[in-house]
Amino acid sequence: METLLAVPAMRRVLVQQGVGGRARGLRNRMLRRVLGLLALVVGLGMIHVWSRMQVLTLRYRLTGAQARVEQLRQQVNRLELQAAAQLAPDRLEQVAKTVLGLQLPLPGQVVIVQEGSAAP
């Protein structure tokens, strides 16, 4: 059995009587719903792409910061090694003799002061 809207002559009569308008309204509502859902999906897709771009940007920045931290750690290690070399007893003795003109004390120049005794 065919529906009334399937027969062209009946469709014209039903449209003239206003029955087809209800179907058109239903179709328009469905179209609006589908377009709204499509807009929602597109919006969510754009938000997803934006968030992924932010993650990649932050990952690149983090990688750069980690590389900088590693460079600074290596520089600290080099500076600590230089400081240890500068404070070595042999190095201090050499600087005292050559730069400051100091020399080792003679045996009579060393005075040992004990606690509680008066200074000479």
C-alpha atoms as a printed R data frame, in Angstrom:
    type eleno elety resid chain resno       x      y      z
1   ATOM     1    CA   MET     A     1   0.000  0.000  0.000
2   ATOM     2    CA   GLU     A     2   1.475  3.312 -1.043
3   ATOM     3    CA   THR     A     3   1.443  6.269  1.288
4   ATOM     4    CA   LEU     A     4  -0.558  9.283  0.304
5   ATOM     5    CA   LEU     A     5   2.567 11.411 -0.197
6   ATOM     6    CA   ALA     A     6   4.052  8.908 -2.669
7   ATOM     7    CA   VAL     A     7   1.343  9.559 -5.255
8   ATOM     8    CA   PRO     A     8   2.096 12.855 -7.051
9   ATOM     9    CA   ALA     A     9  -1.508 13.901 -7.503
10  ATOM    10    CA   MET     A    10  -2.307 13.305 -3.857
11  ATOM    11    CA   ARG     A    11   0.812 15.199 -2.813
12  ATOM    12    CA   ARG     A    12  -0.378 18.304 -4.703
13  ATOM    13    CA   VAL     A    13  -3.772 18.133 -3.031
14  ATOM    14    CA   LEU     A    14  -2.236 17.651  0.419
15  ATOM    15    CA   VAL     A    15   0.222 20.547 -0.116
16  ATOM    16    CA   GLN     A    16  -2.652 22.791 -1.234
17  ATOM    17    CA   GLN     A    17  -4.543 21.899  1.925
18  ATOM    18    CA   GLY     A    18  -1.477 22.673  4.113
19  ATOM    19    CA   VAL     A    19  -0.651 19.131  5.117
20  ATOM    20    CA   GLY     A    20   2.782 19.235  3.375
21  ATOM    21    CA   GLY     A    21   3.821 22.295  5.397
22  ATOM    22    CA   ARG     A    22   3.987 20.227  8.564
23  ATOM    23    CA   ALA     A    23   6.412 17.822  6.872
24  ATOM    24    CA   ARG     A    24   8.467 20.743  5.634
25  ATOM    25    CA   GLY     A    25   8.626 22.181  9.151
26  ATOM    26    CA   LEU     A    26   9.724 18.825 10.483
27  ATOM    27    CA   ARG     A    27  12.359 18.629  7.770
28  ATOM    28    CA   ASN     A    28  13.579 22.148  8.616
29  ATOM    29    CA   ARG     A    29  13.837 21.259 12.322
30  ATOM    30    CA   MET     A    30  15.794 18.124 11.498
31  ATOM    31    CA   LEU     A    31  18.057 20.110  9.185
32  ATOM    32    CA   ARG     A    32  18.689 22.668 11.954
33  ATOM    33    CA   ARG     A    33  19.485 19.887 14.411
34  ATOM    34    CA   VAL     A    34  21.873 18.198 11.993
35  ATOM    35    CA   LEU     A    35  23.583 21.524 11.199
36  ATOM    36    CA   GLY     A    36  23.842 22.326 14.918
37  ATOM    37    CA   LEU     A    37  25.344 18.927 15.614
38  ATOM    38    CA   LEU     A    38  27.751 19.392 12.707
39  ATOM    39    CA   ALA     A    39  28.777 22.821 14.055
40  ATOM    40    CA   LEU     A    40  29.336 21.264 17.487
41  ATOM    41    CA   VAL     A    41  31.516 18.507 16.029
42  ATOM    42    CA   VAL     A    42  33.528 21.034 13.984
43  ATOM    43    CA   GLY     A    43  33.952 23.248 17.064
44  ATOM    44    CA   LEU     A    44  35.121 20.322 19.179
45  ATOM    45    CA   GLY     A    45  37.515 19.308 16.409
46  ATOM    46    CA   MET     A    46  38.978 22.806 16.318
47  ATOM    47    CA   ILE     A    47  39.398 22.803 20.104
48  ATOM    48    CA   HIS     A    48  41.135 19.426 19.888
49  ATOM    49    CA   VAL     A    49  43.531 20.650 17.181
50  ATOM    50    CA   TRP     A    50  44.276 23.825 19.172
51  ATOM    51    CA   SER     A    51  45.013 21.819 22.324
52  ATOM    52    CA   ARG     A    52  47.341 19.478 20.409
53  ATOM    53    CA   MET     A    53  49.190 22.499 19.002
54  ATOM    54    CA   GLN     A    54  49.574 23.863 22.535
55  ATOM    55    CA   VAL     A    55  50.941 20.514 23.725
56  ATOM    56    CA   LEU     A    56  53.502 20.460 20.898
57  ATOM    57    CA   THR     A    57  54.539 24.063 21.557
58  ATOM    58    CA   LEU     A    58  54.999 23.375 25.261
59  ATOM    59    CA   ARG     A    59  56.899 20.178 24.515
60  ATOM    60    CA   TYR     A    60  59.352 22.095 22.305
61  ATOM    61    CA   ARG     A    61  59.788 24.743 25.001
62  ATOM    62    CA   LEU     A    62  60.319 22.074 27.662
63  ATOM    63    CA   THR     A    63  62.925 20.303 25.546
64  ATOM    64    CA   GLY     A    64  64.775 23.596 25.063
65  ATOM    65    CA   ALA     A    65  64.637 24.343 28.788
66  ATOM    66    CA   GLN     A    66  65.940 20.869 29.635
67  ATOM    67    CA   ALA     A    67  68.843 21.342 27.220
68  ATOM    68    CA   ARG     A    68  69.634 24.704 28.846
69  ATOM    69    CA   VAL     A    69  69.545 23.115 32.318
70  ATOM    70    CA   GLU     A    70  72.005 20.453 31.147
71  ATOM    71    CA   GLN     A    71  74.336 23.130 29.730
72  ATOM    72    CA   LEU     A    72  74.221 25.026 33.019
73  ATOM    73    CA   ARG     A    73  74.951 21.853 34.998
74  ATOM    74    CA   GLN     A    74  78.013 21.203 32.856
75  ATOM    75    CA   GLN     A    75  79.140 24.801 33.350
76  ATOM    76    CA   VAL     A    76  78.739 24.469 37.137
77  ATOM    77    CA   ASN     A    77  80.831 21.273 37.069
78  ATOM    78    CA   ARG     A    78  83.570 23.031 35.065
79  ATOM    79    CA   LEU     A    79  83.568 26.012 37.441
80  ATOM    80    CA   GLU     A    80  83.741 23.758 40.514
81  ATOM    81    CA   LEU     A    81  86.693 21.948 38.965
82  ATOM    82    CA   GLN     A    82  88.430 25.278 38.251
83  ATOM    83    CA   ALA     A    83  87.779 26.464 41.817
84  ATOM    84    CA   ALA     A    84  89.227 23.242 43.230
85  ATOM    85    CA   ALA     A    85  92.307 23.644 41.030
86  ATOM    86    CA   GLN     A    86  92.795 27.273 42.140
87  ATOM    87    CA   LEU     A    87  92.513 26.328 45.831
88  ATOM    88    CA   ALA     A    88  94.953 23.415 45.676
89  ATOM    89    CA   PRO     A    89  97.783 23.795 48.248
90  ATOM    90    CA   ASP     A    90 100.520 23.570 45.597
91  ATOM    91    CA   ARG     A    91  98.875 26.299 43.539
92  ATOM    92    CA   LEU     A    92  98.438 28.564 46.604
93  ATOM    93    CA   GLU     A    93 102.116 28.122 47.530
94  ATOM    94    CA   GLN     A    94 103.192 28.987 44.000
95  ATOM    95    CA   VAL     A    95 101.050 32.146 43.963
96  ATOM    96    CA   ALA     A    96 102.333 33.152 47.404
97  ATOM    97    CA   LYS     A    97 105.963 32.842 46.278
98  ATOM    98    CA   THR     A    98 105.760 34.289 42.749
99  ATOM    99    CA   VAL     A    99 102.983 36.874 42.909
100 ATOM   100    CA   LEU     A   100 103.085 37.979 46.559
101 ATOM   101    CA   GLY     A   101 106.812 37.505 47.097
102 ATOM   102    CA   LEU     A   102 106.356 35.404 50.251
103 ATOM   103    CA   GLN     A   103 108.766 32.708 51.382
104 ATOM   104    CA   LEU     A   104 108.803 29.907 53.913
105 ATOM   105    CA   PRO     A   105 109.619 31.078 57.493
106 ATOM   106    CA   LEU     A   106 113.012 30.379 58.968
107 ATOM   107    CA   PRO     A   107 113.108 28.097 62.036
108 ATOM   108    CA   GLY     A   108 113.450 30.996 64.512
109 ATOM   109    CA   GLN     A   109 110.556 32.958 63.027
110 ATOM   110    CA   VAL     A   110 107.883 30.489 64.099
111 ATOM   111    CA   VAL     A   111 106.551 31.038 67.612
112 ATOM   112    CA   ILE     A   112 104.077 28.600 69.100
113 ATOM   113    CA   VAL     A   113 101.700 30.261 71.545
114 ATOM   114    CA   GLN     A   114  99.909 28.064 73.985
115 ATOM   115    CA   GLU     A   115  96.593 28.903 75.493
116 ATOM   116    CA   GLY     A   116  96.799 30.828 78.755
117 ATOM   117    CA   SER     A   117 100.382 32.020 78.296
118 ATOM   118    CA   ALA     A   118 101.366 35.620 77.710
119 ATOM   119    CA   ALA     A   119 102.623 36.679 74.325
120 ATOM   120    CA   PRO     A   120 106.413 37.511 74.149
